[in-house]
Amino acid sequence: MKPINVGLAGYGFSGQSFHRPLLQHSRDYHIHTVMSSNKEKVQKDIEGARVVQTLDELLQEDIDLVVITTPNHLHYSMIKQSLHAGKHVVVEKPFVTSSSEGEELISLAEEKGLILSVFHNRRWDADFLTIKKLLEEKRLGEIATYEAHFDRYRPQVKDRWKENKIDGGGVLYDLGSHLIDQALCLFGTPQWVFADVFSQRDQDKAEDYFHIVMGYEGMRVSLNSRSMVLYPGPRYQVHGRSGSYMKYGMDRQEADLKEGLDPYSESWGQENESAWGTLSVTDGEKVDTVKLPSEKGDYTLYYQGIHDAIRNNDASPVKAAEALEVIRIIEACKESSSHGKAVHL
């Protein structure tokens, strides 16, 4: 079957490090055209790709799918223009910067009969897939608390759009999108949200800290990101009536993509034993603790799913409506932080 022709709109960190290798190493896709101001860099990385300067030019090319990796505040207008041009769309997370924009775009995609999906790739992290399997198998029993961290040590603010006070800037939209999406996948929409979101390093810059509590009937979810953590604690802690799971460290796929490794190789996404999490379970009398082998992480499954959605009319691997729910939670977090109280959904 003929590969899907892709127009890559934007060639910054996300376009270069995530989307290019996942698309370039796949037989199902051909990167036909790239919108970028750095023609030399693109042509060095993607042999034979056309390079254009504007979205208008990109949409005139013979492409089936537009992959948008531009700054967050440009997502809405670029998605809308691409859908009107009759193109399927994949957009980097976050989907958009307001839920009203997302609702409009979902309606437009449905009207046009086009795929609109958001690249929530961390649904395919090894650690998250391991937690998902543990919950599906009910090995921890009824869950009481789930805690996830995306902490980094970056004491100095960088001069880039993500760290400036612009629409869609800041760590809540950036890293919060990942953690919120994962929590929603596991537990669904919470009853209420309480959040503390602020700029800890420089008050003239975008927020760089958040602590979010999502309230469910008999369970609490805690999502956290901090920029001044030199020695991070566990990335995940999940505690239930029958056991606990604790995991340190980051999924290796981002680092491996940066190193230029083939994401379709047999060993891709396999964590070393030293990176495995710890599972403790009890039968009420004794406690057994083991190092639990991680599930295989695999970002390629996202683009395999997009291919099947376009070619075979299968369900999208990440529906735009699911990504819209993430934006609604972000809006609730901003409201909660601003007023210092929980927001009921």
KOLTOR-475909 format. One record per residue: x, y, z of N, C-alpha, C in turn; residue in three letters. Coordinates in pm, whole numbers, plus 50000, padded with zeros to 5 digits. Each point is the difference from the previous one (the first is absolute). Layout:
XYZXYZXYZALA;...
This chain:
500854988050000499155012050000500885012550000MET;499585010249927500775012449990500145006650137LYS;501225004550035500185006950129499185012850007PRO;499685003950122499285012550024500995011549987ILE;499715009549913500845011849985499755009850114ASN;501075004050066499915008550119500595013749973VAL;499295010150048500545013550007500285003350144GLY;501275002350033500405002750138500075015150021LEU;499065005250079499915014550023500755003750126ALA;501265003949983500865003550111501124989850014GLY;501215005250024501154990850012500895004150115TYR;499355002450116500745002650123500294987050072GLY;500095000650132500384988250078499054988349977PHE;498705002350010499034989249986500024994049860SER;500035008649899500014995249863501234991849969GLY;501165004750046501264993249973500164987250082GLN;499685000750129500354989250092498954989150010SER;498735003449982498934990250013499404996149866PHE;499415009649932499194996749883500844995649880HIS;501115006849973500824996149886500444985450008ARG;500664995450110500444986150000498864989949998PRO;498895002950070498884990650000499394998549861LEU;499975010949925499464999749864501024994949900LEU;501235004550014501054997149902500374985149998GLN;499944993550114500374985850008498844990749966HIS;498835005649975498824991949970499784998949850SER;499654987949955499694998049857498625005449965ARG;499215003350103498635004649976499935015049969ASP;501125007150019499995014649984501165004749913TYR;499765011349936501055006849924499935014850035HIS;501085005450058500035014350031500275007549870ILE;498935005549947500045006249867500495014450007HIS;499465007650097500305014450008500115004250146THR;500915009350026500195005350135499925015149998VAL;499205005650090499935014550017501055004050103MET;501035007049953501105003650090500795011549940SER;500605008050090500905010749954501444994949987SER;500234987550041501364994349997500074989349892ASN;500065004449875499994990949886501194990450003LYS;501165005150034501214991850001499884988550099GLU;499485002850120499844989850102499014989349956LYS;498875004349944498984990549956500564990849892VAL;500645005549900500484992049888501154990850040GLN;500725003650106501034991250053499374988050070LYS;498905002550073499354989450077499064991449918ASP;499325006249901498954993149925500305001349851ILE;500684990349947500425000549860498795000649906GLU;500015009749911498965001249900498785007950043GLY;499945004250125498835007550046499995014149942ALA;498815004549961499845013849959499925008750126ARG;500485012249990499965009250114499275012649959VAL;498995003750079499225012149972500025008850124VAL;499585012449982500075009850108498695002050075GLN;498874997149935498705003150058499064988049996THR;498975000650083498994989549999499225000249869LEU;499755011649945499325001049871500724991849894ASP;501325001449995500804992549903499944985050029GLU;500074996550127499984985950038498714993349956LEU;498895007050018498694994249970499734998849851LEU;500815006449919499884998749854500744987849948GLN;500804993850086500774988349958499134987449998GLU;500524989549937499294987249989500184992050129ASP;499295004250103500114993550130498624995650049ILE;500004989450081498774994750058499825004250145ASP;501135001450069499995002250143500905011750037LEU;499495009250081500815011050053500324996950146VAL;501275000550035500454998050137500495013450053VAL;499295005550097500255013650049500824999450129ILE;501195006149996500894999850117500455014250036THR;499195009749968500315014150027499635003750143THR;500375012250047499605004250135498494998950023PRO;499644997750125498624996650036498965010149954ASN;500335012950006499005010149967499675000149851HIS;500784992949918499734999449856499174987749961LEU;499784990950093499344987449966498615002149941HIS;499195008050068498615001749957499915004749855TYR;500675010949966499885005649866500584990549894SER;501074992950033500634991249902499194987249980MET;499414994850107499124988449986498805003849914ILE;499405011450030498815004449927500305001649851LYS;501125006449969500375002249860500274986749930GLN;500644990750070500324987049940498744991849974SER;499065000250094498744992749980499215005949884LEU;499975013249990499305006349888500654996449866HIS;501284996850003500714995949878499814985249969ALA;499244993050085499714985949975501084990450045GLY;500825004250096501094991650047499674993950137LYS;500424987650020499984994250134501045007450084HIS;499795000150132500905007950086500424992150124VAL;501305000250026500574996350130500635012650057VAL;499715003050125500575011950062500694996150131VAL;501135006550025500684997750128499085003950115GLU;500224993250114499275004450119500625013350047LYS;499225008650065498574998850026499205002749872PRO;498814994449996499125001349884499865014749958PHE;499455008150088499805014449978500175006950135VAL;499745012850008500165007050127498675003450067THR;498894996749937498695001950065499034989349950SER;499104996050088499064989349964499035004449890SER;499665012749994499095004649894500644998349863SER;501325002449991500694997749873499964985249963GLU;500224991550097500004985649974498654995049954GLY;498935004850063498654995949960499725003749854GLU;500425012149962499795004649863500754991149900GLU;501244996650032500824992149909499504985649989LEU;499524994350109499454986449995498774999649910ILE;499165010050011498815000849914500405001449853SER;501025008249974500465002049863500574987149941LEU;500804992750077500584987449953498914989849970ALA;499004999350086498884990849977499245003849874GLU;499785013049983499305004949881500754996449872GLU;501335000850005500824997449882500334985149982LYS;499704991850102500334985949992501504997450007GLY;500705008050083501474999250007500454995750140LEU;501184993650004500604996250127500635012250065ILE;499705002250127500645010350081500454993350129LEU;501314999450020500544992950115501125008150064SER;500224997350129501015007350077501084990250046VAL;501255004249989501154991250028500264998950150PHE;499134992550068500224997050142500844987250008HIS;501265001349963500884988449985500274992650130ASN;499885006850114500394993450125498964990150050ARG;498964997749922499144988450025500774987149970ARG;501105001349925500794988349961501374999950067TRP;500135006950114501194998750084499994986250067ASP;501184994350020500094986750062499414999950140ALA;500335010350080499525000150139498495001750007ASP;499455008749915498565001950001499274987449956PHE;500514993249897499384987649954500064989250108LEU;501075000250079500124990450111498935002750105THR;499815012850034498965003750097498614996449946ILE;499785002949874498714997049938499684985050009LYS;501024991749974499794985550007499734995650143LYS;500735005650097499774996650140498575003150042LEU;499495011449954498625003750036498994991149930LEU;500274996849873499074991349927499934986250065GLU;501154995350050500044986950065499615000650147GLU;499735012150051499575002250139500994994250101LYS;501295000849968501024994250088500245008550125ARG;499615012749994500165008750116498715001450079LEU;498944993849953498715001550065499395013649970GLY;499045003950079499355013149983501045011050024GLU;500145009049903501035010450008499575011050096ILE;500945003950086499745010950095500675012949957ALA;501284999149959500715012049955500894996749880THR;500075009749911500874999349881500765013249994TYR;501334999249996500825012149999501004999349885GLU;500045010449919500915000549885500765013250001ALA;501274999349964500885011749998500675001549864HIS;500175012449959500825003349884500935011350045PHE;500994996250080500905009850061501315001049922ASP;500595012050000501265002449932500845009950080ARG;501285000649968500875009950064500415010349895TYR;499285011049999500255010949906499865013350074ARG;500975003350085499875012050084499985013149922PRO;500554999849879500025012149917498924999349893GLN;499245010749983498965000649899500655002049863VAL;499614991849904500515001349865499165010049921LYS;500635006649903499295009749917499374992749882ASP;498844994050026499274992849896498505001650027ARG;499214997549898498585003150010499314992250112TRP;500414987650026499344991950103500125006150139LYS;501025008450021500235005450133499645014850011GLU;499375005249896499545013950002498505000550025ASN;499545011550050498585001750029499235003149872LYS;499754989349922499175001149881498904989650010ILE;499005001349917498894990650000500544985949972ASP;499764990950091500464986349982501414997550050GLY;500665010350055501334998150057499904994250141GLY;501124995650052500044995250138499914985050013GLY;500404995350117500154985750024498654992750009VAL;498935007050035498694993450011499544994949864LEU;500135008249896499654995549865501034990149947TYR;501275002150035501074991749945500014986150062ASP;500434998950124500104987150066498704995650065LEU;499205009850042498714996750059499114992249906GLY;500085003249870499204992749902500264985150005SER;501274996250015500364985950006499414993350123HIS;500245006050116499584993650125498494999450012LEU;499335010649957498535000250006499424989449906ILE;500544999249879499504990149904500174985950054ASP;501144997150059500224986750057498994996950111GLN;499775009850088499054997950110498594997749947ALA;499615007649898498674998349942499864986349935LEU;501084995249936499964986749939499774989150106CYS;500605001750115499904989950105498705000850080LEU;499555012250029498945001750099498775007749950PHE;500075005849880498875007849951499965014050061GLY;498935007249971499865013850046499765000650151THR;500755008450072499815001050145498745007950035PRO;499634999350126498855007850048500385014650020GLN;501255002250044500475013750023501515000749983TRP;500505012249984501435002549982500425011450092VAL;501124998150069500635010850074501435001449951PHE;500465012349975501345001749943500705012350056ALA;501314998950011500895011150033500975001249884ASP;499915010949927500825002049879500625013950007VAL;501325000949993500615013350006501424999949943PHE;500565012049985501375001749950500935000650120SER;500814989850017500864999150118501375006249976GLN;500534998849880501345005249973500015014849967ARG;499035004449921499955014049955498545003649977ASP;499485009050081498585003449993499625007249871GLN;500995004849926499725006549871499924989949886ASP;500244987350031499954989549899498794991050024LYS;499814990549910498864990850012500164991050122ALA;498874994450045500054991350118500914988049973GLU;500754996250105500944989049988499804989550109ASP;498885001150073499704990850110498504997350000TYR;499654987350021498594997250029499884988050093PHE;498975000750080499574988850085498494999049981HIS;499564988949945498594997949967499474988250080ILE;498855001750061499294989050064498694998049926VAL;499784987749953498754996649933499224990850093MET;498775004050030499214992850098499024990249938GLY;500074987650046499054989549960499324994950127TYR;499024991649986499174995750113500844995550120GLU;500824989649981500814995150111501485000249970GLY;500425008949913501385000149952500445014249972MET;501295002350012500585012949965501154997949903ARG;500075008749901501085000349901500805012750022VAL;501314998850010500895011550019500975000849883SER;499995011449930500865002149883500905012050028LEU;501284998649972500965010150044501095002549897ASN;500425012749990501165003449920500735011650067SER;501314998550014500845010350062501265001549917ARG;500565012050000501165002949916501315000750076SER;499954998550130501235000650079500134987850089MET;500044988449936500144987450071501284993349951VAL;501055001350077501304994549960500034984850015LEU;499354995050103499994985550024498544995650013TYR;499394995849889498574996950002499684987250076PRO;498804999850056499484988050064499334991249897GLY;499074991550043499334991049907499215007849894PRO;500034994949877499185006049894498534996150020ARG;499784987650042498644995350025499934992750134TYR;498905002350071499634991950116498524996749988GLN;499684987250005498604995749995499764990850118VAL;499015003450082499744992550122498544995550002HIS;499814987150029498654994450007499824991450124GLY;498844994050014499694991850116500884987550008ARG;500464995449884500764987449998501485001849971SER;500435012249968501415001549968500365013949952GLY;501305001549970500545012849954500984997749886SER;500115009949914500994999849892500735013450001TYR;501334999349993500815012250001501024999249888MET;500155011249928500885000149883500805012849996LYS;501324998649978500905011449986500415001449853TYR;500425012149964500615002349869499005002049888GLY;500535005049887499185003249883500024988649899MET;498934998849926499964991149885501175003649906ASP;500634990049941501235002149925499785004549855ARG;498774999749950499785002049857500425013949951GLN;499715010450078500405013549958501525000749983GLU;500744995050097501455000349991500514991949882ALA;499364988549975500434991549888499705006449865ASP;498885007249991499705007349876501035010949974LEU;500405007050106501015010449987501344994249954LYS;500274987450041501254993549963499974994449859GLU;498825000649936499894995349863499754985249985GLY;499584993250108499724985749992498704997549922LEU;499914988449940498864996349917498824995950089ASP;498895007549997498874996750087499264987249959PRO;500354994449885499364987749955500904987850020TYR;501115001850073500894988850029499384991050107SER;500474987550006499424990150090500155003850146GLU;501125006550034500275003350140499395013350043SER;499305006749909499475013450030499064999750121TRP;500165009750089499085001850112500164990150114GLY;500984991049992500214990350106500875006250110GLN;499495000250121500775005850110500984989850059GLU;501175004850038500964991750070499464996350138ASN;500474988950053499524995350130500225010450108GLU;501075007749990500305010350100498945010950005SER;499205001149895498975010549994498624994850039ALA;499864987150025498694994550033499465005850131TRP;498705000550011499365004650122499894988950104GLY;499555003750119499864990650110498524997650030THR;499634987350003498634996150031499964992950134LEU;499155004950089499794993550130498534996350011SER;499734987350033498614995550013499854992150130VAL;498794999950053499744992750124498724991949988THR;500004988750069498774991950010499315002150134ASP;500485010250074499445002950131500864995050113GLY;500934990949965500884994450103501475003049971GLU;500424997349879501395002749965500065009549881LYS;501185006349984500235009449891501114994649911VAL;499734999649870501004996049901500415012249919ASP;501305002349990500525011549924500964995049893THR;499755004149875500844995749887500265011949908VAL;501074998949922500235009249889499134995249884LYS;499125008649952499044996149897500505004049861LEU;500194990549908500415003749864499025009849937PRO;500535010349938499155010149937499444994849869SER;498815004649967499454997349868500855007049894GLU;499914995649878500745006149890499365013349961LYS;500765010850010499515013049955500075000749848GLY;499075007149939500004999849853499215011549940ASP;500705011249974499355011549937499564997249857TYR;500594989949936499634997149861498544995749989THR;499424995050109498614995649996499065011649971LEU;500415012250040499155011549970499865001849849TYR;501125000649930499925002349856499494987949923TYR;500184987950055499354988549939498485001650007GLN;499555005150115498575002350017499465010849908GLY;500785010749979499585010649909499904994649857ILE;500974991849960499954993949867498724991849983HIS;499674991850099498824991549991498725008150003ASP;500025011350070498815008750003499775006449863ALA;501085004149933499885006549870499704989849890ILE;500734989049998499884990349892498844990150018ARG;499724996250126499024989450025498785004850076ASN;499945013050028498885005750074499894994450142ASN;501144995850056500014995450139499895012050094ASP;499804997250128499935010750099501375006550016ALA;500025013150022501245007350020500654995550132SER;501344999250006500674995850124499825010150113PRO;499845012749967499665010350099498925008849937VAL;498804998750049498905007949946500115014550047LYS;499615009249911500065014250035499125003050121ALA;498904992850014499125002150116500704996550130ALA;500884990049997500774996450119501005011050035GLU;500655005449896500955010950020499305012650047ALA;498755002049958499215011450045499744999250150LEU;499794987950052499784998450143501225004450080GLU;501194997849944501235004850064499975015250011VAL;499585006749894499945014750001498985004850103ILE;498904993250012498995003850100500574998850142ARG;500784989750024500624998450132501035011150024ILE;500775003549897500975011050012499285012950034ILE;498885002749935499225012050030499504999850144GLU;499584988350046499554998850139501165002350098ALA;501184995349963501195002050084500345014950010CYS;499935007149890500305014350000498985007650085LYS;498744996249988498955006450080500204997150148GLU;500314987450032500224996250138501185007550061SER;501095000849928501195006750051499745014850020SER;499255005949908499715014250008499125003650120SER;499054991250034499055002850107500314992750129HIS;500984990949998500394993050122498964990550052GLY;499254993649911498994990550045499784989449894LYS;499394989050040499734989149907498955004149898ALA;500134994749879499035002449894499304987049970VAL;498694999850015499214988049973499664999449852HIS;500104988049945499834998149855498634994649970LEU;
